Amino acid sequence: MTLNLFLIAGAVLSAIAALLHICVIFGGPAWYRFFGAGERMAASAEAGHLYPVAVTLVIAGMLGVWAAYALAGAGVLQPLPLQALVLPAITAVYLLRGLVAVAMWLFARRRLSAFWVWSSLVCFVYGVVHLVGLVQVWDTL
C-alpha cells in the first residue's frame, strides 16, 4: 500500500495546531491575546479560571483526533471508525473555517482583523491539503 503524503502532511499540520494550543495554555494570558482568543478568554485566564484551559484542551484534543484520522486515511494507522464520514467532515470544517475572513469582509468588515485573515488563510491551506489527500484516497475509504 502506498502512503498518502497529503494526508500525512494534513496530520502533521493538525498535530502542530494541537501542540500550539497546548503552548497557549502554558503561555498564559499574553499568548491567548497574541493568538486571537479574545480579551474575554485572556482576562479569564488572567483571573485563573479553568474555562480557557478547558476550552483550549478540548480544541487541542479535537485537533489531535483529526491528526489521527488523517494518518489513518493516509494508511499510516489502521482505519478508524466512520473514517469515510469523518475525513470529509474534517476537510469541510477546515475549508469553511478558511472562508470566515471572506464572509467577514462581505458582511462584517468592522470585525475583520489580521487574526481573522491569517487564521482563515491557515485553515484554508489545511483544508486544501486534506482535500487533495482525500480525493486521492477516496476510492479506498
Disulfide bonds with the S-S distance in Angstrom:
none
